[in-house]
């Protein structure tokens, strides 16, 4: 990406579609080149820009018309749900934020902390409560009324259990992101609030007397 920052807000700009996946490394599964259709995010995209795909920060290698391409390394394929994408998959897209942008969600880096899955969906009159699994290593960063990013969508945690958490999805989120169509067992990418990570790191050094 051009410039000094790769920050996102977790406010999805559009639902894109994977139009192609091809081997990009020397060995199978080493890396893939992902091609995605997204007219909004591609409108001003250039080589080196950053676009979050389902919450994963990817670097644009080429952009033409309504599509852009990005290379996805094995590390990213292993640690995120991007490895499960196929041609035709819908994806959440967001361009990196400008310094002058409003921060409508929260500070998101596009660095996936863990994969999780949809555990339960409960429909309400105008919204849905969705429960996701919560990996043990991530649980300490997730608090009630705190922020978490699920597949690139900035959400407020409604409740936290021993191994899961819930969020409430409003009609806009259900209609305009992939979360509206995720079935039970579907994989999702989680990114915890970066501020919580920094606080933990700071307190660790303070307690160690550093």
N, C-alpha and C positions, 0 to 999 in steps of 0.2 A: 504494500500500500504506500502511496505517496504521502509524505508528511511524517509527523511524529507520533500520531496516536492511532489506536485501533480500538476505539470504544464504541459500544452499541448501547441502545437504551431498552431493548427487549420489546419494542413496539413494532410488530411485524408490518412491513409496508405492502406486501402482496403475497398471495399464494402462487408459487411458481410450479413448474413441471419439469421433471427430469426427462430430457429428450435423448440422452445418450450416455453410455458408460463403456469406456474402453480401457484395455490394459495399457498402463503407462510406464511400468517398470520392466526390468529385465526378467523377473520371475513372476509367476502367477500369484496374485494376492499381494505383490510388493507395493504397488501403487496403481491408482486408476485415474483416468481423466474424466471428470464429470462435466456434462454439458446440460445447462438448465435454461429453460425459457422463463423470462421474467421481464416484460417490457418496461416496467417502472424502474427497477434497479439497474437495468442495462442501459437506460436512456443516456446516462452520462458516465458509464463505466469505461475504464481504460485499463490497460495492462498494469498490474501492480496494485490496483485498488483492492479493498477488502469488502467482501460481502458475507454476511452470516447466513448459512444454510442450515436450517433446523438447529440454530444456536451454535453452529461451528464456524469459526472465522476462517474463511478460505480466501486465497489470493487469486485474483483474476489473471489468467494467462492469455485470454483472448476474448474479445467481445465483438459481436456482429449482429446487426438487426436487433432482434428481441432476445438473443441468447448470449450467454457467456460460458466460458469454460474455466475449470480450475483443477489442478492436480491435487489428489488426496493421497497422502502417504499412509503406509501400513500402520504406523502408530495411531493415526486418526481413525482409520478403519477399525482398528481393534478396540479403541477406547470410546467410540461413539456409535450411534445407530446408522451412520452413513453407509456402512458396509452392507446394510440390508436393503438399500435403495435399488430399485429397478427402473427401467424405462417406463415412464408413465406415472411414477410416484409423485405425489404432491409434496411440496416442501415450503416451509416458512422462509421468507427472504427479508433481509434488512441490510441496507447500506451502513457503513461506518458513520457515526455521528460527526457532524461538523461542530467546531468549538462554539459556534453561535446558536446551535440547535437548543430547543427546549428539551429538558430531561423528563420526558413523559412517563418513563418507566423507572428503572434504576440503572446504576453503572454495571454494564455487562461487558465482559472481555471476549466472549466467544471461545472460551477455553472450557471444554467439557470436563467436569469433575468425575462424573460417573454415568453409567447407563442405568435406567430403571424401567419399569413397565406399568401399564395401567392395571390397577387391581379391581376397581369398582367404579361404576357410574350410577348416580342417583339423580333422576330428573325432577326438577321443580316446575313451578308454573311458567317461569321465564328464563330459568338458568339451570345449570347442572352442577352438582357437587361431584368432583372426580378425585378418587384416591389413587395415589401412586406409591409404589414400593420405595423404600428409603434405605440405601446401602449404609451399613454400620459406620463406615469411615466418614460419611457425610453428615450423619445425624447431628453432630455437635454444632453445626453451622445453621441448622434449620430451627427456627423458633416461630411460635404462633404470632401472627400479624407481621412477620418479617417478610423479606423478599426472596424469591427463588426464580430461576429461569428454567422453563420446561420447553424443550425444543425451540429455544430462542424467544419464548414468550415470557415477558415479565409478569409474574403473578404474586399475589399476596397469600401467604400460608394461612389457611383457616384453622387447621388443627394439626397436631403432631402426635403420632403414636410411637410405639417401640420400634417399629420397622416400616412405618408408612406415614404419609402426610396427605392432607386434603386441600383442595383449592376450589373456589367457586368460579365457574365460567359463565360470563354474561353472554347474551345473544351475539354481540359483536365478535367476541373471541370464538364462539362456536361456529359462526358463519365465515369468518375471514382468516382463520388459521387451521392448521391440520388437526388441532386438538378436538375439534368438533366431530371428527370422523374416526378417532382412534378407538379401536375396540379393546376388550379385555385381553391382556397379554401383549398388547402392542408395545414395542420398545420406544423409549424417549430418552433424550439427552438432558442431564441436569447440570446446572451451574449454580453453585452457592454464591451468596452475597460476598463480594470480594472484601468489603469492609470488615466482615466477621473474620476473614482469614488474616487480615492485617492486624486486627486487635489481638487475635490469638498469638500471632508471632511476636508482637510487642510485649505482651504479658509474659510470654515464655522467657524472653530476654531479661525482662525486669526481675522475674522470680529467680533467674540464674545469676543475677547481679551483673549482667553484661552492660 
